[in-house]
Amino acid sequence: MRNFEGHVLIIEDEPVIALELEILLGDLGFRSFDVADCPQDALACARAHRPALITADYRIFAGTGVEAVQMITAAVGEIPVVYVTGNPDMLPAHSSSAIIDKPISPIALAAACLRAGARRQDG
């Protein structure tokens, strides 16, 4: 299933889960990845290479994925987001972002990428 392409910023403080996301997103067609484990590193990554998609855990080092996404949005504009978290109840109730629970289901991840608005960019 290769419906997507582009660069993904994975905001995740567990290296094994970040690697799992890279593999699953690579299977969907995304081509390159940055991994950040705190809001400041996530912002630096997004400024250096604007992602086509962000995946974010809620609980990360030195803050939350929500804080990281807010910082990135303020700096570089709107980017589709999928929250991948074991704490979906901690996300803001008004969040319009796609949310999937851990453990990660490849089918749920693909559907969430579509809901988030990540689309194949034909050039």
C-alpha positions, 0 to 999 in steps of 0.5 A: 500500500503506497498512497503517500510520499514525502518527509515525516517528522516523528515526535516520539521519546521511545526509540523502538516505537519511533523505529516501528513508525518509520517502518510502517510509514515507509510501507505507506510510501513516505520517503524520509524521516526525522525523529525528535523526542522533545518539543525543541528538537521537533521544532528544529527538525521542522524548520530544517526540513518541513514535513508532509506529516507529523506523528506525535506522542502525547508524553515526550521528554520536556513537554508534550506532543501537543506543545511541539505541534503548536510550536511547529505550526506557529513557526512553519504553518499547518502540517497534517498531524497524527497523534500516536499515543497510549494516552488519547484521553489526554489530548484536547477534546477539541483536537481535530487531528487524527488519533490512534492508540498504541499498540499501533495498527498498520491499518489504523495508521494508514486511515489516520494519515488519510484523516489528517489530510496527508496526500500523495503529492504528484509533481 
